[in-house]
Amino acid sequence: MSRKLPSLSRRTVFKAGASVAALAAARVVTDSAQAADEAAIRRLSGQRAVDPKHKMLLKGGTIVSLDEKVGNLAKGDVLIQGKKIVQIAPTIPAAGAETVDCANMIVVPGLIDCHRHAWEGQLRRINPNSPTLADYMNATHLSFGTHYRPQDMYVGNLITALGCIDAGVTCIIDNSHNARSAAHSDAAVEALIDSGIRGVHASGAPSAGTWDHQWPQDLARLQKKYFSSTDQLVTLRMFSGPSRDNWAFARKLGLRITTEFQGPQMAALLDPLAADKLVGPDNTFNHCGGLPDKTWQILHDTGATVDVCPRSDAQYALGEGVCAFQHALDHGIKPGFSVDNETSYSTDMFMEMRVAFYIQRATAQNRKFNGDQNPPKPVMVEDVLECATMRGAWCAGLTDKIGSLSPGKEADIILIRADDINLYPSNNAIGTVVQAAERSNVDTVIIGGRVRKFRGKLLGVDMARLKAMTEESRQHLFTTTNYTPDIFAQLLPKLA
């Protein structure tokens, strides 16, 4: 038996026709936009240098500037010429500028990681349960690190830097404490340059194994070979513990100094240097857990910069096991944040911001609960974003160039898609960035005016070559340490 089909009214037919037409038109628009994006990706992938006359207009985004004079704009434009930001306003007429549609995007300064051992990149998550510093050392300095060739330094730094760019980190301070030879240092520097990241290469001596003992004097050669200009993306500094001789040598070369700094014993080493006025704004101190109040006062009074490690201190049971964020705030210091390394966890600064936020909130409430009559105020998302941007720029010694969206500064900028399903609807721009965003939401990354990621795709990266290099390096390290890979291992065996 046949069943009579329902009749369709003219209105239904017209609606259906209109829907089909609308879908077809939308498809044409989508296809056109996709074609334009693909063309832009091809062109930008071949970009090797920034044309000082080229103009780029970031159009119609939500702007979080981190600059009190500029403020924040619910909807606005950013005009870039060459490598610098030239104007920020609600609307900017810019005839001839290349326009990037930033509708439904949040425009923020690039994130800054103040302390990363980039050479360990091929060892990502090799020891996720690592409970102590000794366990971390077993997996790095005392084992694999002693067998690094120059090409392994290159691979580690390159994959770390590219991972940073993908995650919206536009600047890292590369704490390179595996400078086994001049060639090792050259390879590390060249990887940063090749990646296109803004990097501060902090060269340091190895902790174990044989090496050429060319450090620290090799810093003078590095400076002459790679760093004759300060107007470049990659710059140089020293990575050293408290040492009168090392620090004097760095300052003779005009280099800033980064120091791993944890606990009262390390603090005691700083006292005689501080007494002789050898601690100053050119010093950056990592971690800073377990320091006495006297040391915090030295750091405050001398203008030294501090970066704290929200995940690292807890992961490896460093100091008090809780990052020194609140200690820094208690002593009038807004610190930068850092990832430290990737041997146990991820590369992104979004997680560092969130961990710092909740640790501080937990610390403040814990003090209040236990009778503190003057407990700390809870930090706000604005405070945390400032630490991941402007305070990072202070640690990097680059506040004149980066850290905020300001006319005259270089264009280190990330665009975050606020209409992605995990972020939409975005009811608070800064809250969205700090509390919810992650690397997949990073649509575009601009470093010094050069687009390094666009529409979610890293540009100019030969992934097949990168993977082949990484696999070769990793196999070399595993073979030379007699390590049999176990992707389900709870802890690494004793390798040293």
C-alpha positions as CSV (number, residue, x, y, z in Angstrom):
1,M,0.0,0.0,0.0
2,S,1.4,3.4,-0.9
3,R,1.3,6.2,1.6
4,K,0.3,9.7,0.5
5,L,3.1,12.2,0.9
6,P,2.4,15.3,2.9
7,S,1.8,18.4,0.8
8,L,4.2,21.3,1.0
9,S,2.9,24.8,1.3
10,R,4.3,27.6,-0.9
11,R,5.8,29.1,2.3
12,T,7.5,25.9,3.2
13,V,8.9,25.6,-0.3
14,F,10.1,29.2,-0.2
15,K,11.7,28.7,3.2
16,A,13.4,25.5,2.0
17,G,14.7,27.3,-1.1
18,A,15.9,30.3,0.9
19,S,17.7,27.9,3.3
20,V,19.4,26.1,0.5
21,A,20.4,29.4,-1.1
22,A,21.7,30.7,2.3
23,L,23.7,27.5,2.8
24,A,25.1,27.8,-0.7
25,A,26.0,31.4,-0.2
26,A,27.6,30.6,3.2
27,R,29.6,27.9,1.6
28,V,30.8,30.3,-1.1
29,V,31.8,32.8,1.6
30,T,33.5,30.0,3.7
31,D,35.3,28.6,0.7
32,S,36.5,32.1,-0.3
33,A,37.7,32.8,3.3
34,Q,39.4,29.4,3.4
35,A,41.1,30.1,0.1
36,A,42.3,33.5,1.3
37,D,43.7,31.9,4.5
38,E,45.5,29.2,2.5
39,A,47.0,31.8,0.2
40,A,48.1,33.8,3.3
41,I,49.6,30.7,4.9
42,R,51.6,30.0,1.7
43,R,52.9,33.6,1.5
44,L,53.7,34.0,5.2
45,S,55.4,30.6,5.3
46,G,58.0,31.9,2.9
47,Q,58.6,35.2,4.9
48,R,62.2,35.4,6.0
49,A,62.4,39.0,7.2
50,V,60.1,41.8,8.1
51,D,59.7,44.6,5.6
52,P,60.1,47.8,7.6
53,K,57.5,49.5,5.3
54,H,54.9,46.7,5.4
55,K,51.7,47.5,7.3
56,M,49.5,44.9,9.0
57,L,46.1,45.8,10.6
58,L,44.7,43.6,13.2
59,K,41.0,44.5,12.8
60,G,38.1,44.4,15.2
61,G,39.5,42.3,18.0
62,T,39.0,42.6,21.8
63,I,42.3,44.2,22.9
64,V,43.9,43.5,26.3
65,S,46.9,45.8,26.2
66,L,48.6,45.6,29.6
67,D,49.4,49.3,29.1
68,E,47.6,51.7,31.4
69,K,47.8,54.5,28.8
70,V,46.3,52.4,26.1
71,G,43.7,50.6,28.2
72,N,41.5,47.7,27.0
73,L,39.1,47.9,24.1
74,A,36.1,45.7,23.7
75,K,36.6,46.1,20.0
76,G,39.5,47.8,18.3
77,D,42.4,47.8,15.9
78,V,46.1,47.4,16.1
79,L,48.3,48.8,13.4
80,I,51.8,47.3,12.9
81,Q,54.4,48.6,10.6
82,G,57.5,46.6,10.1
83,K,58.2,45.0,13.5
84,K,56.6,47.7,15.6
85,I,53.2,48.6,16.9
86,V,52.4,52.1,15.6
87,Q,48.8,52.7,16.7
88,I,46.0,51.2,18.8
89,A,42.5,52.6,18.5
90,P,38.8,51.7,18.2
91,T,39.1,52.2,14.4
92,I,42.2,52.8,12.3
93,P,41.9,53.7,8.7
94,A,45.0,52.1,7.0
95,A,44.9,52.1,3.3
96,G,47.2,49.6,1.8
97,A,47.7,47.6,5.0
98,E,47.4,43.9,5.0
99,T,44.2,43.3,7.2
100,V,43.8,40.4,9.5
101,D,40.2,39.9,10.6
102,C,40.2,39.6,14.4
103,A,36.4,39.4,14.9
104,N,35.7,37.0,17.8
105,M,39.3,37.1,18.9
106,I,41.1,38.4,22.0
107,V,44.3,40.2,21.2
108,V,47.0,40.0,23.9
109,P,50.7,40.5,24.3
110,G,52.8,37.3,23.7
111,L,53.4,35.2,26.8
112,I,56.9,35.2,28.2
113,D,58.5,32.1,29.8
114,C,61.2,33.4,32.2
115,H,63.1,30.1,32.7
116,R,63.2,27.1,30.3
117,H,65.8,24.4,29.9
118,A,65.2,24.2,26.2
119,W,67.9,21.7,25.4
120,E,65.7,19.0,27.0
121,G,63.0,19.2,24.4
122,Q,63.4,15.6,23.0
123,L,62.9,14.3,26.6
124,R,59.3,15.6,26.9
125,R,57.3,13.7,29.5
126,I,59.9,11.0,29.9
127,N,59.4,11.1,33.6
128,P,55.9,12.4,34.4
129,N,55.8,11.0,38.0
130,S,59.2,12.4,38.9
131,P,58.8,13.1,42.6
132,T,62.1,14.7,43.5
133,L,64.9,16.8,42.2
134,A,67.2,13.8,42.3
135,D,64.8,11.9,40.0
136,Y,64.8,14.8,37.6
137,M,68.6,14.9,37.7
138,N,68.7,11.2,37.0
139,A,66.7,11.7,33.9
140,T,68.7,14.7,32.6
141,H,72.0,16.1,33.8
142,L,73.4,12.8,35.2
143,S,72.4,10.6,32.3
144,F,71.1,11.7,28.9
145,G,72.6,15.2,29.3
146,T,76.2,13.8,29.5
147,H,75.8,12.3,26.0
148,Y,74.4,15.3,24.2
149,R,76.2,16.1,20.9
150,P,75.9,19.6,19.3
151,Q,73.1,18.3,17.1
152,D,71.2,17.1,20.1
153,M,71.3,20.6,21.6
154,Y,70.0,21.9,18.3
155,V,67.1,19.5,18.2
156,G,66.2,20.1,21.8
157,N,66.2,23.9,21.5
158,L,64.3,23.8,18.2
159,I,61.5,21.6,19.2
160,T,61.1,23.5,22.5
161,A,61.0,26.9,20.7
162,L,58.5,25.7,18.1
163,G,56.3,24.3,20.8
164,C,56.5,27.6,22.6
165,I,55.4,29.5,19.5
166,D,52.5,27.1,18.9
167,A,51.3,27.7,22.5
168,G,51.5,31.5,22.3
169,V,54.9,31.9,24.1
170,T,56.7,34.5,22.1
171,C,59.8,34.9,24.3
172,I,61.7,32.4,26.4
173,I,64.8,32.8,28.6
174,D,66.7,29.7,27.6
175,N,68.6,28.4,30.7
176,S,71.2,26.4,28.8
177,H,73.1,24.6,31.4
178,N,74.6,22.0,29.1
179,A,77.3,24.0,27.3
180,R,79.7,21.1,26.9
181,S,81.7,22.8,24.1
182,A,81.7,25.8,21.9
183,A,79.9,23.8,19.3
184,H,77.1,22.8,21.7
185,S,76.5,26.5,22.5
186,D,76.5,27.4,18.8
187,A,74.0,24.8,18.0
188,A,71.7,26.0,20.8
189,V,71.8,29.6,19.7
190,E,71.3,28.7,16.0
191,A,68.2,26.6,16.9
192,L,66.6,29.6,18.6
193,I,67.5,31.8,15.6
194,D,66.1,29.3,13.2
195,S,62.8,28.8,15.1
196,G,61.9,32.5,14.9
197,I,61.2,32.9,18.6
198,R,62.4,35.8,20.7
199,G,64.9,34.1,22.9
200,V,67.3,35.1,25.7
201,H,70.1,32.5,25.6
202,A,71.5,32.1,29.1
203,S,74.6,30.0,28.6
204,G,75.7,27.9,31.5
205,A,78.1,25.1,32.5
206,P,77.1,21.5,32.6
207,S,76.4,19.9,36.0
208,A,78.0,16.5,35.3
209,G,80.1,14.5,32.8
210,T,83.0,15.5,30.7
211,W,83.1,18.9,28.9
212,D,85.6,21.3,27.4
213,H,85.6,23.8,30.3
214,Q,85.4,26.6,27.8
215,W,82.8,28.3,29.8
216,P,82.5,31.1,31.0
217,Q,85.2,32.6,28.7
218,D,83.3,31.3,25.7
219,L,80.6,33.9,26.3
220,A,82.9,36.5,24.8
221,R,83.2,34.4,21.6
222,L,79.4,33.8,21.4
223,Q,78.8,37.5,21.9
224,K,81.1,38.5,19.0
225,K,79.8,35.7,16.7
226,Y,76.0,36.0,17.2
227,F,75.2,39.1,19.3
228,S,77.0,42.0,17.8
229,S,73.7,43.9,17.8
230,T,71.1,44.2,20.6
231,D,68.4,44.9,18.0
232,Q,67.7,41.3,17.3
233,L,65.3,38.6,18.4
234,V,67.9,36.4,20.2
235,T,70.1,37.9,22.9
236,L,72.7,36.6,25.3
237,R,73.1,36.4,29.1
238,M,74.9,34.3,31.7
239,F,73.4,31.4,33.6
240,S,75.3,31.0,36.9
241,G,74.9,30.4,40.6
242,P,76.1,33.1,43.0
243,S,79.7,33.6,42.0
244,R,81.8,36.8,42.4
245,D,84.1,35.9,39.5
246,N,81.4,34.7,37.1
247,W,79.2,37.6,37.7
248,A,82.1,40.0,37.2
249,F,82.9,38.4,33.9
250,A,79.3,38.7,32.7
251,R,79.1,42.4,33.7
252,K,82.4,43.0,31.9
253,L,80.6,41.8,28.8
254,G,77.5,43.8,29.6
255,L,75.4,40.7,30.1
256,R,72.6,40.1,32.5
257,I,72.7,37.0,34.8
258,T,70.1,34.3,35.6
259,T,70.5,32.2,38.8
260,E,68.8,29.1,40.1
261,F,67.9,30.1,43.6
262,Q,66.3,28.0,46.3
263,G,66.5,27.6,50.1
264,P,68.4,29.2,52.9
265,Q,71.8,27.6,51.9
266,M,71.7,29.3,48.5
267,A,70.4,32.5,50.2
268,A,73.5,32.5,52.4
269,L,75.8,32.6,49.3
270,L,74.1,35.8,48.2
271,D,74.7,37.7,51.4
272,P,78.4,38.6,50.8
273,L,77.6,39.6,47.2
274,A,74.8,41.8,48.4
275,A,77.0,43.4,51.0
276,D,79.4,44.4,48.3
277,K,76.5,45.7,46.2
278,L,77.0,43.0,43.5
279,V,73.2,42.3,43.3
280,G,71.2,44.5,41.1
281,P,68.5,44.9,38.4
282,D,70.6,42.8,36.0
283,N,70.0,39.7,38.2
284,T,67.1,37.3,37.7
285,F,66.5,34.6,40.2
286,N,64.5,31.4,39.5
287,H,62.3,29.5,41.9
288,C,63.1,31.5,45.1
289,G,61.4,29.0,47.5
290,G,62.3,28.8,51.1
291,L,64.1,32.1,51.3
292,P,64.4,34.0,54.6
293,D,62.8,37.4,54.8
294,K,66.2,39.1,54.8
295,T,66.9,37.7,51.3
296,W,63.6,38.8,50.0
297,Q,64.4,42.2,51.2
298,I,67.7,42.1,49.3
299,L,65.9,41.2,46.1
300,H,63.3,44.0,46.6
301,D,65.8,46.7,47.5
302,T,68.3,45.9,44.7
303,G,65.6,45.7,42.0
304,A,66.5,42.2,41.1
305,T,63.8,40.3,39.1
306,V,62.2,37.0,40.2
307,D,60.4,34.3,38.4
308,V,58.5,31.6,40.1
309,C,57.7,28.1,39.0
310,P,54.1,27.1,39.8
311,R,54.3,23.5,38.6
312,S,58.0,22.7,38.9
313,D,58.3,23.3,42.6
314,A,55.4,21.0,43.4
315,Q,56.5,18.4,40.8
316,Y,60.0,18.0,42.2
317,A,59.4,18.8,45.9
318,L,61.6,21.9,45.7
319,G,61.8,24.0,48.9
320,E,58.4,24.3,50.5
321,G,56.8,22.4,47.6
322,V,54.6,25.5,46.9
323,C,55.9,28.1,44.5
324,A,57.0,31.4,45.9
325,F,54.3,33.5,44.3
326,Q,52.8,34.6,47.6
327,H,56.2,35.2,49.2
328,A,57.1,37.5,46.3
329,L,53.9,39.4,46.6
330,D,54.3,39.7,50.4
331,H,57.6,41.5,49.7
332,G,56.4,43.8,47.1
333,I,57.7,41.9,44.1
334,K,55.5,40.9,41.1
335,P,57.3,37.9,39.6
336,G,57.4,36.4,36.2
337,F,56.3,32.8,35.6
338,S,58.2,29.9,34.1
339,V,57.7,26.4,32.9
340,D,61.2,25.3,33.8
341,N,61.3,22.1,31.7
342,E,59.1,19.6,29.8
343,T,60.5,16.3,31.1
344,S,57.4,15.9,33.3
345,Y,54.6,18.1,32.0
346,S,53.4,20.4,29.2
347,T,55.0,23.4,27.4
348,D,52.2,26.0,27.9
349,M,52.0,29.1,30.0
350,F,48.3,29.0,30.3
351,M,48.7,26.1,32.8
352,E,51.3,28.1,34.7
353,M,48.9,31.0,35.0
354,R,46.1,28.8,36.3
355,V,48.3,26.9,38.8
356,A,49.7,30.2,40.2
357,F,46.2,31.6,40.5
358,Y,44.9,28.7,42.5
359,I,48.0,28.2,44.6
360,Q,47.8,31.9,45.7
361,R,44.1,31.7,46.4
362,A,44.6,28.5,48.4
363,T,47.5,30.1,50.3
364,A,45.5,33.2,51.1
365,Q,42.5,31.2,52.3
366,N,44.7,28.8,54.3
367,R,46.3,31.7,56.2
368,K,42.9,33.2,56.9
369,F,41.5,29.8,58.1
370,N,44.4,29.3,60.4
371,G,43.9,32.7,62.2
372,D,46.0,35.1,60.2
373,Q,44.5,38.5,61.0
374,N,45.9,40.1,57.9
375,P,45.7,37.4,55.2
376,P,46.7,38.1,51.7
377,K,44.1,39.4,49.2
378,P,43.3,37.0,46.5
379,V,45.0,37.7,43.2
380,M,42.8,38.6,40.2
381,V,43.2,37.3,36.7
382,E,44.6,40.6,35.7
383,D,47.5,40.2,38.1
384,V,48.3,36.7,36.8
385,L,48.2,37.9,33.1
386,E,50.6,40.7,34.0
387,C,53.0,38.2,35.6
388,A,52.9,36.1,32.4
389,T,53.6,39.2,30.1
390,M,55.0,42.5,31.5
391,R,56.7,40.8,34.5
392,G,58.3,38.4,32.2
393,A,59.6,41.3,30.1
394,W,61.2,42.7,33.2
395,C,63.0,39.3,33.8
396,A,64.1,39.2,30.2
397,G,65.4,42.8,30.4
398,L,63.1,43.7,27.5
399,T,60.5,46.0,28.9
400,D,61.3,48.6,26.2
401,K,60.5,46.1,23.5
402,I,57.8,43.7,24.7
403,G,55.4,42.7,27.4
404,S,52.5,45.0,26.5
405,L,50.6,46.2,23.4
406,S,52.0,49.7,23.3
407,P,52.8,52.0,20.3
408,G,56.5,52.0,19.8
409,K,57.0,48.5,21.2
410,E,57.8,45.5,19.0
411,A,54.8,43.5,17.8
412,D,54.9,40.3,19.9
413,I,51.2,39.5,19.8
414,I,48.9,36.5,20.0
415,L,45.3,36.2,18.8
416,I,43.0,33.8,20.8
417,R,39.8,32.5,19.2
418,A,37.1,33.4,21.7
419,D,34.4,31.6,19.7
420,D,36.0,28.1,19.9
421,I,33.6,25.7,21.7
422,N,35.7,25.6,24.9
423,L,35.7,29.4,25.2
424,Y,32.4,30.5,23.7
425,P,30.6,32.5,24.9
426,S,33.3,34.7,26.2
427,N,31.8,36.8,29.0
428,N,35.1,38.2,30.3
429,A,38.1,38.6,28.0
430,I,40.9,38.4,30.6
431,G,39.1,35.6,32.4
432,T,38.8,33.7,29.2
433,V,42.6,34.0,28.6
434,V,43.7,33.1,32.1
435,Q,41.1,30.6,33.2
436,A,40.1,28.8,30.1
437,A,42.3,29.2,27.0
438,E,44.9,26.7,25.9
439,R,47.2,26.2,22.9
440,S,44.5,25.0,20.5
441,N,42.8,28.4,20.9
442,V,45.9,30.3,19.8
443,D,45.0,31.3,16.2
444,T,47.9,33.6,15.3
445,V,51.3,34.3,16.8
446,I,53.3,37.4,15.7
447,I,56.9,37.9,16.9
448,G,58.7,41.1,16.1
449,G,56.1,41.8,13.4
450,R,56.6,38.4,11.7
451,V,53.7,36.0,11.6
452,R,54.9,32.6,13.0
453,K,51.5,30.9,13.4
454,F,48.3,31.7,11.4
455,R,44.8,30.3,11.6
456,G,46.1,27.6,14.0
457,K,49.0,26.5,11.8
458,L,52.7,26.9,12.5
459,L,54.4,28.5,9.5
460,G,57.5,27.5,7.7
461,V,58.0,24.2,9.7
462,D,59.1,21.0,8.0
463,M,57.4,18.6,10.4
464,A,58.8,15.5,8.6
465,R,62.3,16.8,8.9
466,L,61.8,17.9,12.5
467,K,60.4,14.5,13.5
468,A,63.3,12.7,11.8
469,M,65.9,14.8,13.6
470,T,64.1,14.3,16.9
471,E,63.9,10.5,16.5
472,E,67.6,10.3,15.6
473,S,68.6,12.3,18.6
474,R,66.4,10.5,21.0
475,Q,67.6,7.1,19.8
476,H,71.2,8.2,20.2
477,L,70.5,9.3,23.8
478,F,68.7,6.1,24.6
479,T,71.4,3.9,23.1
480,T,74.3,5.6,24.8
481,T,72.7,5.4,28.2
482,N,71.5,1.8,27.6
483,Y,67.9,2.9,28.3
484,T,65.1,0.6,27.0
485,P,62.1,2.9,26.3
486,D,59.0,2.1,28.3
487,I,56.1,4.4,27.5
488,F,54.2,3.1,30.6
489,A,57.1,3.5,33.1
490,Q,56.1,5.0,36.4
491,L,59.7,6.1,37.1
492,L,62.9,5.8,35.1
493,P,65.5,3.3,36.2
494,K,68.7,4.5,37.6
495,L,70.6,5.7,34.5
496,A,73.6,7.6,35.9
